[in-house]
Amino acid sequence: MPSGDIGLIGLAVMGQNLILNAADNGYTVVAYNRTQEKVTHFLANEAKGKSIVGATSIENFIAQLKRPRKIIILVKAGKPVDALIDQLVPHLEKGDIIIDGGNSHFPDTNRRYDELTKKGLLFVGSGVSGGEEGARYGPSLMPGGSAEAWPHIKEIFQAIAAKTEGEPCCDWVGESGAGHYVKMVHNGIEYGDMQLICEAYDLMKRVGKFTNKEIGDVFATWNKGVLDSFLIDITKDIMYYNDPTDGTPLLEKILDTAGQKGTGKWTAVNSLDLGMPVTLIGEAVFSRCLSALKDERVEASSILPGPTVEDVSPIKDKKQFVDDLEQALYASKIISYAQGFMLLKEAAKEYGWKLNFPSIALMWRGGCIIRSVFLGEITKAYKAQPDLHNLLFYPFFKDAVTKAQKGWRSTIGKAVEFGVPVPAFSTALAFYDGYRSAQLPANLLQAQRDYFGAHTFQVLPGKENELLKKGDWIHINWTGRGGDVSASTYDA
């Protein structure tokens, strides 16, 4: 008789740690990997003495699972996921559940959901965040897809998930690819958080002339206040770490070219598709791209002029500089999350998902890379006002950004003065100033579009006259030489 409560395919670091996590929580797990030696080694070492059984083939794997079978696959996103699903499907029965726990792109999850639903199978795309340690002791889990699957996997998922104030950092996200979409946005926000922290480090190093130890001390202090978070905490550790061979900071020996796996880019591209100004994540992605141009940057550094730290008066009040920088980081972080939730809200409308915003914020409070005290306030905001248009409208965040403005603007001014790039800080403030502007220069832009392309424009309420009609899309013959036909009336 089958004994497996759940099965997992893919014994890389994340897969092994999730299996051990589930076993520690009292579940019997069936483990399988295409390379049989990995299964044998895992059973003889890390899994020894635990409620974990191995499988020798797909057929043997499925035969050991209780019905409805619950199968987590953790393989490389893309074609490997499709290939594995194709191997599983012939051996499954109606109501069995396939769970993709990798970093799949949500359109792929939408497609797989549709294909498997037609075959009577349940499909779940679940974001998993927290890295190796999270997988082992409690990740953030973001499941979405076939709602009928949730009652069958809820107990296991919430048992193995991280806990914050006794609540599991896992809840049902929504239909089809919603789970992987939420994970994608999580990763995009992660890109933004990391870029903001890097800019704060760069300002302290180049403008403030702080040592790595001093910078580590600043991050340690920040981690006891409003910026308390996983990323601030690990940054402190990185600052303190010295190369054991010579005792100098290891960080300063790392090549300054950043890698990326694509989820930040997916978020930025999707924000453009949905017309949402998620500018901070976009700048974070572009900053990684710029970092990759190392050879060109080295060449440009000797050719292109600009202010240097030596050209500007040194910082006299370092405490004020750090206090202002903290406010800039905090305000910019608020903007990043406000933009992220704007994108989630628009995606819910566009894709017909019923996203639970308080639950999403709660899922991110523990276990995941962007976990922070800050997220508790987002949970409170959406619980208090489920239809909240924007996080910036909620009193807590409005007051925080208002308080931070002087330091925020001062920090960016210092960066410009010293010639230190702060794209994430700058775009956060530009978004804030744009968002709070009742009037933007887009009226000129529309006039330009109509001038050269007859693209038409609308008229401000109260400014209508015989020429400018209320509610109509207007085209003006700006030079007297153009025609009166607008682009909207072209019939080609």
C-alpha positions in Angstrom: 0.0 0.0 0.0 1.4 3.5 -0.9 3.0 5.3 2.0 4.1 8.6 0.5 2.2 11.7 1.6 4.0 13.8 -1.1 6.7 13.2 -3.7 9.4 15.4 -4.9 11.5 15.2 -8.1 14.8 17.1 -8.3 17.4 16.6 -5.7 19.4 19.8 -6.0 19.9 21.9 -2.9 16.4 23.3 -2.8 14.8 19.9 -3.4 16.8 18.0 -0.8 16.1 20.7 1.8 12.4 20.8 1.2 12.2 17.0 1.5 14.1 17.1 4.8 11.8 20.0 6.0 8.7 17.9 5.2 10.1 14.8 6.9 10.8 16.8 10.0 7.2 17.9 10.0 6.0 14.3 10.1 5.3 13.6 6.4 6.6 10.6 4.4 8.3 11.9 1.3 9.1 10.0 -1.9 12.3 11.3 -3.5 13.3 10.8 -7.1 16.0 12.2 -9.4 16.8 11.4 -13.0 20.3 10.5 -11.9 19.8 7.5 -9.6 23.1 8.0 -7.9 21.8 11.2 -6.3 18.9 9.3 -4.8 21.1 6.6 -3.4 23.6 9.1 -1.9 20.8 11.3 -0.4 19.1 8.2 1.3 22.5 7.1 2.7 23.5 10.5 4.0 21.2 13.5 4.7 18.0 11.5 4.6 19.2 8.5 6.7 16.8 7.6 9.5 14.1 10.0 8.3 10.7 9.2 6.8 12.0 9.5 3.3 11.9 6.8 0.7 13.6 6.6 -2.7 12.2 5.8 -6.1 14.0 4.0 -8.9 11.8 5.2 -11.8 8.9 7.4 -12.6 6.6 4.4 -12.4 8.0 3.4 -9.0 7.8 7.0 -7.8 4.1 7.3 -8.6 3.3 3.8 -7.2 4.5 4.9 -3.7 2.2 7.9 -3.4 -1.1 8.1 -1.7 -4.1 9.3 -3.8 -4.6 11.9 -4.8 -1.0 11.9 -5.7 0.8 15.1 -4.8 4.0 15.7 -6.8 6.4 18.6 -6.4 8.8 19.1 -9.3 12.0 21.2 -8.8 13.9 21.3 -12.1 15.2 24.1 -14.3 12.5 26.4 -15.7 11.4 26.0 -19.3 11.6 22.9 -21.4 12.8 20.6 -18.6 9.5 21.3 -16.7 7.4 20.4 -19.8 9.5 17.3 -20.5 9.0 16.0 -16.9 5.3 16.7 -17.0 5.1 14.7 -20.2 6.8 11.8 -18.4 4.4 12.0 -15.5 1.0 12.4 -17.2 0.6 8.9 -18.7 0.9 7.4 -15.2 -1.4 9.8 -13.3 -5.2 9.6 -12.7 -7.9 12.3 -12.6 -7.5 14.5 -9.6 -3.7 13.9 -9.1 -1.7 17.1 -8.4 1.5 18.3 -10.1 3.2 21.2 -8.3 5.9 23.2 -10.1 8.0 24.7 -7.4 10.7 26.2 -9.7 11.0 29.8 -11.0 8.8 29.3 -14.0 7.6 32.3 -16.0 3.9 32.8 -15.3 2.7 32.5 -19.0 4.2 29.0 -19.0 2.3 28.2 -15.8 -0.9 29.6 -17.4 -0.4 27.3 -20.4 0.4 24.2 -18.3 -2.6 24.9 -16.1 -4.9 24.9 -19.2 -3.3 21.8 -20.7 -3.5 19.7 -17.6 -7.0 20.9 -16.6 -8.2 19.5 -19.9 -6.7 16.2 -18.9 -8.4 16.1 -15.5 -5.2 16.8 -13.6 -4.7 19.5 -11.1 -1.7 21.9 -11.5 -0.2 24.3 -9.0 2.6 26.8 -9.8 4.1 27.7 -6.5 6.7 30.4 -5.8 9.3 29.2 -3.3 11.5 31.8 -1.7 14.2 31.7 1.0 17.1 30.0 -0.5 18.8 26.9 0.9 18.1 27.8 4.6 14.5 28.8 3.9 13.8 25.5 2.1 15.3 23.6 5.0 13.7 25.3 7.9 10.7 27.3 6.5 10.4 29.0 3.1 7.8 31.5 1.9 5.4 29.6 -0.3 3.1 31.2 -2.9 0.8 28.5 -4.4 -1.6 29.2 -7.2 -3.4 27.3 -10.0 -6.1 24.7 -9.6 -8.1 25.8 -6.5 -9.3 22.2 -6.0 -5.8 21.2 -5.2 -5.5 23.6 -2.2 -7.4 21.5 0.4 -5.2 18.5 -0.4 -1.8 20.4 -0.1 -2.7 23.1 2.4 -1.8 21.2 5.5 1.6 20.2 4.2 2.5 23.6 2.7 1.6 25.5 5.8 3.4 23.0 8.0 6.7 23.4 6.1 6.4 27.2 5.5 8.1 29.8 7.7 6.0 31.2 10.6 5.6 34.8 11.6 3.8 35.5 14.9 2.5 31.9 14.6 1.0 32.4 11.2 2.4 30.4 8.2 4.0 32.4 5.4 1.9 30.5 2.9 -1.7 31.0 1.6 -3.6 30.3 -1.6 -2.7 33.1 -4.1 -5.1 32.7 -7.0 -5.9 31.0 -10.3 -3.7 29.6 -13.1 -0.3 31.3 -13.0 -1.0 33.7 -10.1 1.4 31.9 -7.7 4.4 32.2 -10.1 3.3 35.8 -10.9 3.5 36.8 -7.3 6.9 35.2 -7.0 8.0 37.1 -10.1 7.0 40.4 -8.5 8.7 39.3 -5.2 11.9 38.8 -7.1 11.5 42.1 -8.9 11.1 43.9 -5.5 14.2 41.9 -4.4 16.1 43.4 -7.3 15.0 46.9 -6.2 15.9 46.3 -2.5 19.3 45.0 -3.4 20.1 47.9 -5.7 19.0 50.5 -3.1 21.3 48.8 -0.5 24.1 48.8 -3.0 23.7 52.5 -3.6 23.6 53.3 0.1 26.9 51.3 0.5 28.4 53.2 -2.5 27.5 56.6 -1.0 29.0 55.7 2.4 32.2 54.4 0.7 32.8 57.1 -1.9 31.2 60.2 -0.4 31.4 59.5 3.3 34.8 57.7 3.0 33.6 55.1 5.5 35.6 51.9 6.0 33.8 48.6 5.5 33.7 48.1 9.2 32.1 51.5 9.7 29.6 50.7 6.9 28.8 47.3 8.6 28.2 49.2 11.9 25.7 51.4 10.1 23.8 48.5 8.6 23.8 46.8 12.0 22.2 49.9 13.5 19.7 50.2 10.7 18.7 46.6 11.2 17.4 47.5 14.7 15.0 50.1 13.3 12.5 50.6 10.4 14.9 48.9 7.9 15.0 45.7 9.9 15.2 43.0 7.2 17.0 39.9 5.9 18.9 41.8 3.2 20.1 44.5 5.6 21.2 41.8 8.0 23.2 39.8 5.5 24.8 43.0 4.1 26.1 43.8 7.6 27.7 40.3 7.7 29.2 40.9 4.2 30.7 44.2 5.4 32.4 42.6 8.4 33.8 39.6 6.5 37.5 39.7 5.9 39.6 37.5 3.6 41.2 35.0 6.0 44.4 34.9 3.9 45.3 38.6 4.5 42.6 40.1 6.8 41.3 42.6 4.2 37.6 43.0 3.3 36.7 40.3 0.9 34.0 42.4 -0.7 36.6 44.7 -2.3 38.0 41.8 -4.2 34.7 40.8 -5.9 34.4 41.8 -9.6 31.7 44.5 -9.9 29.5 42.8 -12.5 26.1 41.6 -11.4 24.4 38.4 -12.6 20.7 37.9 -13.1 18.4 34.9 -13.8 15.7 36.8 -15.5 12.8 37.2 -13.0 13.6 40.9 -12.5 13.5 41.4 -16.2 10.2 39.6 -16.5 8.7 41.9 -13.9 9.9 45.0 -15.7 8.7 43.7 -19.1 5.3 42.8 -17.7 5.0 46.2 -16.0 5.4 47.8 -19.5 2.8 45.3 -21.0 0.3 46.4 -18.3 1.2 50.1 -18.5 2.3 50.3 -14.8 5.3 52.6 -13.9 7.3 50.1 -11.9 10.3 52.3 -12.4 12.5 51.2 -9.5 12.6 47.5 -10.5 13.3 48.6 -14.1 16.2 50.7 -12.9 17.5 47.9 -10.8 17.5 45.6 -13.8 19.2 48.2 -16.0 21.8 48.8 -13.3 22.8 45.1 -13.5 23.1 45.4 -17.2 25.3 48.5 -16.9 27.5 46.7 -14.4 28.1 44.0 -17.0 29.8 46.6 -19.3 32.9 46.5 -17.1 35.5 47.0 -19.9 33.6 49.9 -21.4 33.1 51.5 -17.9 36.9 51.2 -17.2 37.6 52.9 -20.6 34.9 55.6 -20.0 36.4 56.4 -16.5 39.5 57.8 -18.2 37.7 59.6 -21.0 34.4 61.1 -19.7 34.7 64.0 -17.3 32.5 64.6 -14.2 32.9 65.6 -10.6 35.0 63.5 -8.4 34.9 63.1 -4.6 38.1 65.2 -4.4 36.4 68.1 -6.3 33.8 68.5 -3.6 33.9 69.6 0.0 34.1 66.5 2.3 31.1 65.5 4.4 31.5 67.3 7.7 28.5 65.8 9.7 28.7 62.1 9.1 25.9 61.3 11.5 23.5 63.6 9.6 24.7 62.1 6.3 23.9 58.6 7.6 20.5 59.7 9.1 19.5 61.3 5.7 20.7 58.1 3.9 18.6 56.0 6.2 15.5 58.1 5.3 16.3 57.9 1.6 16.6 54.2 1.7 13.4 53.8 3.7 11.3 56.1 1.5 12.7 54.5 -1.7 11.8 51.1 -0.3 8.2 52.3 0.3 8.0 53.5 -3.3 9.3 50.1 -4.5 6.7 48.1 -2.6 3.9 50.6 -3.6 4.9 50.1 -7.3 5.0 46.3 -6.8 1.5 46.2 -5.3 0.3 48.6 -8.1 1.5 46.0 -10.6 -0.2 43.1 -8.6 -3.5 45.0 -8.6 -3.4 45.7 -12.3 -2.5 42.1 -13.0 -5.4 40.9 -11.0 -7.7 42.9 -13.2 -6.0 42.0 -16.4 -5.8 38.3 -15.8 -9.0 37.8 -13.8 -7.3 36.8 -10.5 -8.7 37.3 -7.0 -5.4 38.2 -5.3 -5.4 38.5 -1.5 -3.1 41.4 -0.8 -2.9 41.1 3.0 -2.0 37.4 2.6 0.7 38.2 0.0 2.3 40.7 2.3 2.1 38.1 5.1 3.7 35.5 2.9 6.6 37.8 2.4 7.1 38.6 6.1 9.1 35.4 6.8 11.2 32.8 5.0 11.7 34.8 1.8 14.6 37.0 0.7 12.6 40.3 1.0 11.3 39.5 4.5 11.2 42.5 6.8 9.3 44.1 9.7 8.1 46.7 7.1 5.8 44.1 5.5 3.7 43.8 8.6 2.6 47.4 7.9 1.5 46.4 4.4 -0.5 43.6 5.8 -2.2 46.0 8.2 -2.9 48.5 5.4 -4.7 46.0 3.2 -6.6 44.5 6.1 -7.8 47.9 7.1 -8.6 49.1 3.5 -9.0 46.1 1.1 -9.7 48.5 -1.8 -6.7 50.7 -1.1 -5.7 52.4 -4.4 -2.0 52.8 -3.4 0.1 52.1 -0.3 1.1 55.8 -0.4 -2.5 56.8 0.5 -2.4 54.8 3.7 -1.6 57.0 6.7 1.4 55.0 7.9 3.2 55.1 4.6 2.2 58.7 3.8 3.5 59.9 7.1 6.8 57.9 6.7 7.5 59.3 3.2 6.6 62.8 4.4 9.0 62.5 7.3 11.7 61.1 5.0 11.6 63.7 2.3 14.2 66.2 3.5 16.8 63.5 4.0 15.8 61.7 0.8 16.2 64.8 -1.3 19.4 65.8 0.5 21.0 62.4 -0.2 20.2 62.4 -3.9 21.5 66.0 -4.1 24.8 64.9 -2.5 25.1 62.0 -4.9 24.6 64.3 -7.9 27.1 66.8 -6.5 29.7 64.1 -6.0 29.0 62.3 -9.3 28.0 59.0 -7.7 25.2 57.2 -9.6 22.0 56.5 -7.6 19.5 55.4 -10.2 17.2 53.6 -7.8 17.1 56.4 -5.2 16.5 58.9 -8.0 13.8 57.1 -9.9 11.9 56.5 -6.6 11.9 60.2 -5.9 11.0 61.0 -9.5 8.0 58.6 -9.3 6.9 60.2 -6.0 7.1 63.7 -7.4 5.3 62.6 -10.6 2.6 60.7 -8.8 1.8 63.7 -6.6 1.7 66.1 -9.6 -1.9 67.0 -10.6 -0.4 68.4 -13.9 2.4 66.7 -15.9 3.9 67.9 -19.2 2.2 65.1 -21.1 0.0 67.8 -22.6 3.0 69.0 -24.6 3.8 65.4 -25.5 0.3 64.8 -26.8 0.6 68.1 -28.8 3.9 66.9 -30.3 2.3 63.5 -31.3 -0.6 65.3 -32.9 1.7 67.7 -34.7 3.9 65.1 -36.4 1.5 62.1 -36.5 -2.1 63.4 -36.3 -2.5 61.2 -33.2 -5.1 63.5 -31.7 -5.6 64.7 -28.1 -8.3 65.3 -25.5 -9.2 68.6 -23.9 -9.0 69.5 -20.3 -12.4 69.8 -18.6 -13.5 73.4 -18.6 -11.3 74.4 -21.6 -13.8 73.4 -24.3 -14.8 75.9 -27.0 -15.9 75.9 -30.6 -12.6 74.5 -31.8 -12.0 72.2 -28.8 -15.0 70.0 -28.3 -15.9 68.3 -25.0 -15.2 64.6 -24.9 -13.9 64.3 -28.4 -10.4 63.3 -29.7 -9.2 66.4 -31.5 -6.7 66.8 -34.3 -5.4 70.3 -35.1 -3.8 71.4 -38.4 -0.9 73.0 -36.5 0.9 74.6 -39.5 -2.0 75.2 -41.9 -0.1 72.9 -44.3 -1.2 69.6 -42.8 -4.5 67.8 -43.4 -7.5 67.5 -41.2 -7.5 63.7 -41.2 -6.4 62.2 -37.8 -4.5 59.0 -37.4 -7.5 57.4 -35.6 -9.6 57.8 -38.8 -7.1 56.1 -41.2 -8.6 53.2 -43.0 -5.9 51.1 -44.5 
